[in-house]
Amino acid sequence: MKMQITEKLEWGKYARPSENKQSAIHNWFVYHHSFGKTLVSEILNELKLDRKARVLDPFCGSGTTLLVCQHKGIECVGMDLMPLSILVSRAKTNHYSVVNLRNTFKKIESSLDRIDSYPKPDISIINKAFTQKAWDQIQSIREVVETRSCGKVRDFFLTGLLGVVSSFGAYSNDGGFPRLVRRPKVPLKDLQLTFMNRVNKMTNEVELCNSLHQYDGGRVPIIITHDARNTLNKLGRFDAIVTSPPYPNRHDYTRVYTAELAAAFLKNNEELKKLRARLFRSHIEAKPDDTVSLIDEIRPFIKILRALRESPKADDRVPGMLRAYYQDMEKTLSAIWKLLKPNAVAAIVVGNVRFSGVMVPVDEITALIGRNIGFISQGILVIRYRGNSPQQMRDFGKITSRESIVMLRKGA
């Protein structure tokens, strides 16, 4: 698996979303497992993209790539299958009238006194982590937002609400799965005030950005609900792709963000399961299909599967998850190859993983699949080295794993 691997460790501090939490607009909703805005900016500079370029992010998440491109005046298109991603990405990249936002806020504020009763969905974490009173308040605010606003203004206020929902459930969602805790971060009596303070802060940030002309020249991105594994030709062709698919690290984002999804998009557990089944297969419940794939011909991957199956402590589901992951990666790379202009580059942020002491070089295998599809490898940029879970270190010792950017160029 010979591959040109170059270290760009000065970018490592931007591989996490820490800076986004402190940045106007970006902080409206931040996915825990996402990259920072400066990493996107560095990639765009590396690719020498200017205002004439078109960029695609087929896994737009919470909108970081879209917002950075918009502020640079670069046309950008985003897609995702998570309705939460579509909502917050649109909210962050829309242009707003501050007067309109403040007038709508007054209408919403005047209607918050009424709290109706709403049955909780048959979703485990909702029933265990949220009291009935908390759920009633959350849903009452949502109802007011949806009846007192519409269009992009509705998206703005709904994003504000979803940004505080997790604070009123007795659980923590900063890992791969939500876990119950003794009490919520914020007392229920402060729910309405917390929501109002948040949307006021968001409005102030819009006012600041408008005064600094940060949107000047930046078109509102096209953001659509679409599966990155399928080509959508009507989007046209792109000069670059900057994206980060889910890592094969057992994290299930429909579980991490169950509360937000249930608060605004899903009616019951059956709808949650259907959404989970549609997403990129990166979590432990994912199962491969029976089709023959390029991954089945890549020898290093075959050796990894063999090592996992021979490991006495390996989870029997991991080999199937990894095969499903690379089946989806192949489909995604095939789809984006068709969307790129000649000589255009796809910059794909991925993280290597380790299961039962067996290292899976996600970056190198992704590059090999890209080569087999027709891409020309431009190398792998290592942006940081991550540690292992306490269980991995206890049982198998400490071996760092790379977080990298796979650079793939479409030929002329």
N, C-alpha and C positions, 0 to 999 in steps of 0.2 A: 504494500500500500504506500508506494513512494509518492509523496505529495510535497509541494513547496509550502512550508509552514514558517510564517514570520511573526515575531512578537510585536504587538502594539499595546504593551502593557500600560502606557500612559492613558489609554482609553478605558482601562478597567474600571475606574471609579464611576464611569457613566453607564456601566452595564446594569446598574440597579436604578430604581426609580426615585432614589432619595432626593435628587435635585428637583424632580417634578413636583414633589410634595410642597416645595417652597416657592414654586413658580406660578405666577398669575395664569389663569385659565387652565394650565396643565393640572393644577391641584384640585380641580372640581371633582374629579373621580380618577383615582390612580389604581391600576391593577398591581397587586403585590409582586407578581413575577413579570415585570416588564423592564424595558431599558429607559435610560434618561434621554432628555431632549438633545443634550450635547453629543451623544453618540450618533444620533441621526445627522446632526449638523456636520460632524467629522466625516461620516460616510459620504454625504453629499459633496463635501469639499474634495474628498479623495477621488470621487468620480468626475470631478470638475463639471458639475451640472450648473447651468445658469437658468435665467428666467424663461428661456425658450424650451426648456426640458419638460417632459411629462413623466411623472413617477407614479408607480402603483404600489400599494401595500395591500396584499391579499389577505392578511391577518391583521386588520387595523386595530384590534384591541380597544384601548382607551384613547386612541387618536393621536399618539405622540408624533408619528411620522407625518400625518396629515397636517397637524398644527405647525410643525417646524417648516414644512414645505410652504404652507400658506404664508407664514411670516417672511419667507425668503422670496415670495412672489413666484414660486414654482407650482405649476398646475399639478394636482395630485388627485388620485382616485383611490378610494378605500373600499374594502369589502370584508364581510365577516358573516358568520352564521348565528352568533350570539346576539339576541335582540338588545341586551344591555350594552354591548359594544357599539352597535349602530346608534343607539340613543345618545350615549355620552360623547361619541365622536362628532355627531351632528351638532350637539349642544355647544361643544368647544369651538367649532369652526364656523358657526353661523355669525353673521353680522347683526348687531342689535342696536336699537334706539334705546338709550338709557331712560328717556322720558317714558317710553312705552313700558319698559320693565318696571319702573317705579309705579306707574299707574296701575299696572296689573297686580303688583304686589299689594297695593292698597285694597283692591277688590278681593284678593285671596285672604288677606289678613282679617278683613271684616266678616268673613264667612267661616272662620276657624272655630268659633265657639261651639258649633253643633258637632257632636260626636255620635255617629250611628254605630250599629252593631254589624259586624262582618264575620261570617264563619271562617275559621282558619282552614286552609287547605290540608289535605291528608298527606302532608310532607313532614317527615320526622323532626327535622331540626326546627321547623316553625313551631310545632306543637310543644317541643321540649324547651326551647330557648326563649320564646316570646309568650308573655302573659296575654290573656284575652284583651285586657284593657290596652296594652301596647299595640296589639294588632288592630284593634278598633281605631285607635288614634292615627296610626300610619295610613290605614285605608281611608279614613275620613279626610285626611290631608290630600291624599291622592285624588279622591273624588272631587274635592274643591279645585285642585289644580286643573283637572281635566274639564271641569264645567266653566271655570272662570278664565281659561286661556285656550289658545289653539296654536297649531303650527309650531314654528320654531320657538315661540315664547313658552308654549307648553313644554317642549323638550327641555328648555332652560330650567324651569321650576321643578320638573319631574327629576331631572338630574340632581338638583339641589336636595330633594327629598331622599333619593336613593343614596346620596352621599352620607346621610346620617342614620339610615335604617339600622346598620349593624351595631351602632352604639347603644341601641335599646333592646338588644337580645342578649341573653346570658350565654354567649359563646365567643370563641375566638376563631377567626378565619385567616390567620396569617401563615398557615402551613398548607399542606396538600389537601387536608380535610378539615372541616370545622369541628371544633371540640367544645364541649360544654364547660362553662365556668360558673362560679358561684353566683355572680350578679352582673348585670349590664354595666357598661362603662359609664353611662349617664343615667341618672334617675328619671323615671317616666314623667314626672311632673315638669321636666325641662324639655320635653320633646318638641312642642310647638315653638318655644323660644329658640331652641337649637336650630330648627329648620329655618326660622325667620332670620336668625343671625347669619346662617350660611348663605341664603340667597341674597341678603344685603351685601355680604362680603363679595359674592360673585358679581353683583351689579357694580360695586365699586371697582372691581378689576376690569370690567368691560369699559367703564368710564375712563379709567387710567389708560388702557390700551387704545381707546379711541383718541384720547388727547395726545398720545405719542405717535399716532398714525401707524400703529403696528399692522393694521390690516390693509394699508394702502398698497394697491397693486396685487394683493393676494386674493385670488378668486376663492369663493366657497367651494371646497372639494365636493366631488360627486361621491356619495357614500351609499352603497347598496347592500342589501342582504343577498349574499351569493356564496356558493361553495367554491373555494379556491382550487379544488380538485377538478373543476369543470371550466373549460375555456368559454369566455363570453366575448365573442368577436365584435359585438357592437361597441365595445369600449375603445376600439382603435388600438394603436400600437404605442409602446412606451420606450423612453430612453433609459429607464432604470427601474429596478424593483428593489425596494428597501423594506425588509419585513423580518418577522421572527415567528415561525410556527411554534406551536406548543412543544415543549421539551418532553421526551419520553421518560418522565420522572415520577409517574404515578399520580401527579396532580390532576384532579378532575375539576375543571373550572365551573361546571354546573353545580358542583357541591360547594366549592369555595364561595360562590355568589348565589347560593340558593335563595337566601332571604330577599335579595334585590330582585331576582327573577320572579319570585312568588309575589312580591309586593306590587309589581307592575305588569307582568307579562304572562304568567302561567296560572292556570286555575287549579291544577291538581298534580298529584305525583305522576300520573300517567303522561301528562304533557311534559313534565320534567324528564322522564325517561326517554321519551321520543326525541327531545332536543339533544340529550346526551348521546343517543345513538346516531344522530346526524353529524356530530362534530368530528373533527380530525382525531383519529384514534391514537391518543397518547397516554391514556390512563390504564390502570390495571384491569379494568373490566372489558377492555377492547379485545376483540377477537378477529383474527385474519379471515379473509375470504379464501375461496378455493382456487382463484385464478392464478395462473403462472405469472410471476413478476420478475423484474430484473434483479431484485434482491436475492432471489433464489439461486442466482448464478455468480454472486459475489463471494469469493472464497473466504475473505476475512470475516464476513458476517456468518457464514456457515460454521466457521471455527468457534465464533462467539456463542452461537446457539448450542453447539456441542458441549462447550465448557459449562454453560449454564445448566444443561440437562444432566451433566455429570456431577455438578456441585451438590453435596448432600444437604446444604442449607438453602438452596435456591427455591424461590416461589415458582411453582409449576406454571403459573399464568404469565410469567415474564417473557419467555420465548415467543408465545403467541402475541403478546402485546407489541413486542419489538418488530415482529414480522408485519403485523397490521400497521404499525407506525410507518414502516418503510414502503409498504404498499401505497399508503396515502401520500408519502413524500414523493414517490415516483409519479403518481397522478398529478400532484401539484407542480412539480418541475416540468412535466410534459405540457401542462396547461399554460404555465407562464412563459415557456419557451416560445409558444405560438404568439404570445402577446408582445414580445420584445421586438424592437427594431433590430436590424443587422448591427452587430458590434455593440449592442447594448449589454449592460451588466446587471446581474441579479446579486444583491448583497443580502445574504441570509444568515441571521444571527441564530446560532444553535449552541447547545450545551452538551458536553459529553456526560455520560452517566456511568454509574458503577453498581452492579447487582451481584450480591454474594461473592464479592472480591473480583468479579470479572468486569474489566473496563470495556465500555462500549464507545468507540471513537465516532460519535455521531457526525462530527464535522467531516472526517475522511470518507466515511461511507456515503454521506450525502453528496460529496464531491464526485465519488465514483459513479453513483447513480446518474448525476448530472452529465458526466462524460459519456455514459452509455446512451443517454437520451440525445446527445448531440452538442452539449455545451463544451466550451473550452475552459478548462480550469485556470483561473487567475491566481490560485493559491488560497491559503487559509491564513487569516489574520487572528492570532491569539490575543484576546484582550484581557483575560485574567485567568488565574488558576484558583479553583474552588476546592474547599475541603470536602470531607465526607461526613455522612451522618454518624452520630455517636455509635450506633450499632455496627456500621461498616468498619469503623476504626477499631472497635473492641474485638470484632471477630476476624478481621482481615488486615489490620494495620492501616496506616494513613498513606494514601496515594492521591495526590491532587488530580483533579480533572479539569480539562480545558473548557473555557467558554470562548467561542470563536465566531468569526464572520467568514462564511464560505463565499468566495467570489467566483461567479460563473459567468462567462461571456458567451453570447450567441455569435456565431461566425458571421462573416460578411455575406 
